[in-house]
Amino acid sequence: MNAFWQEHLEREPRIAPYLAVLARKFVRSGTIPKSITLGVDPEDPGVRRALAFLFGGGDRKDGTLVVRLPERLRTAEALQALADRLGIAAEPDAGADCAAAQATAVLRQGLNYPQYAEMLNGLRNAEELTRLFQNHADAEKRLQGVLRAVAKLEANRSAITLSQLGAEALNDSKALRTGALRKLLVRMLAWVADAAGEPPERVLARFGVVDNPYTTLALLYGPVAYADASGRVWDWPAQLHADGKAVALTWAQVQGMQKLYPVAPVEGVITSENAAPFHHLVESRSSSVCVYTEGYPNAAVMRVLELLAQSGLRARHGGDTDLDGLRIAEYVSRGIPVELRILPRGRVEIFRDRLIPLTDAQRRRAIAYLAAHPEFRFRDALVDTLQHGWLEQEQTCGQV
């Protein structure tokens, strides 16, 4: 077929641009069309005659020339010979280029952030990462920005919004608020915190990310007062406590506190993972300072716990005794010294008829977590859960 195309092109070289349309179609798609639009209908009679002779005529539609391929030209051999004659080769595979760029970026950023090399390797084929490299020419720069954000959050000890984080890590306040970069950030933070499967809001809250400093709350019940940055003392939490009421402290208030301390004798601190037990503590007028963590505590709650610890208090934590509940207890212990309200040795004796057997999935997850975290602070409690089952915190209201 090379001689065939050579003959026609030598006879009328000006048909080359029209034939190139056909050749590119074949090279790009790998398909053999029955008909094809070659472009604008040529005005030159010589070009028209040459194309008509080659294709056996043609149709003119809206100023374009549409031809049907004769049987002899509807073969891969014929069209590949045309492409070779015109010097038209397959363009690099964009998908392959993206994959190669993605793999190279993962390796390079693993060197820049060795503490995240294992994480990057685990996420190398993640959908969020693939989309990033498919849709953005500066994908590696954006990836590096997300890694900066993760590193910043790991060292973070105060509340921060995604807008602020985006501005600091990627010079774009909108970059992390929605979309693929936010999803990638959450995936990375979940890896760091070993929190796969948790809702994104919970994962972000673990690292002090808040939607609004005025709507991020710490609920507290106890005879406490606090001193602000100017040294002024506010005792309204103690006044509300005297009336049997809890208080809601915003992050905006908490971050300005220099001290938070009891103004009357208390039996330490009780932290509560769940709402109903916290409500019971308030209703029963607990003699402890009570703090509601709402699952994993947010930045405001953690700051409250740190301030209470600085005043010399220790905490007893009430929560579920499955893996997630015990991990929440461990997280609380980062803000204040903690022991469990229900110790493993007493759980079976007191609540034998209420223990919930672990599902196979829960059991596998707990065993894997213990294997990966031999230093887990509440290891004995988790082993006890594996042996006997777990308790929901609500099952223990009024008995501990």
Buried (B, 14 or more C-beta within 10 A) or exposed (E): BEEBBEEBBEEBEEBBBBBBEBBBBBBEEEEBBEEBBBBEBBEEEEBBEBBEEBBEEBEEEEEEBBBBBEEEBEEEEBBBBBBBBBEBEEEEEEEEEBBEBBEEBBEBBBEEBEEBBEBBEEBBEBEBBBBBBBEBEEBBEBBBBBBBBBBBBEEBEBBBBBBBBBBBBBEBBEBBBEBBBBBBBBBBBBBBBEBEEBEBEBBBBBBBBBBEBEEBBBBBBBBBBBBEEEEEEBBEBBBBBEEEEBBEBBBBBBBEBEBBBBBEEBEBBBBBBBBEBBBBBBEEEBBBBBBBBBBBBBBBBBBBBBBBBEBEBEBBBBBBBBBBBBBBBBBBBEBBEBBBBBEBEEBBEEBEEBBBEBEEEBBEBBBEBBEEBEEBBBBEBBBBBBEBBBBBBBBBBEEB
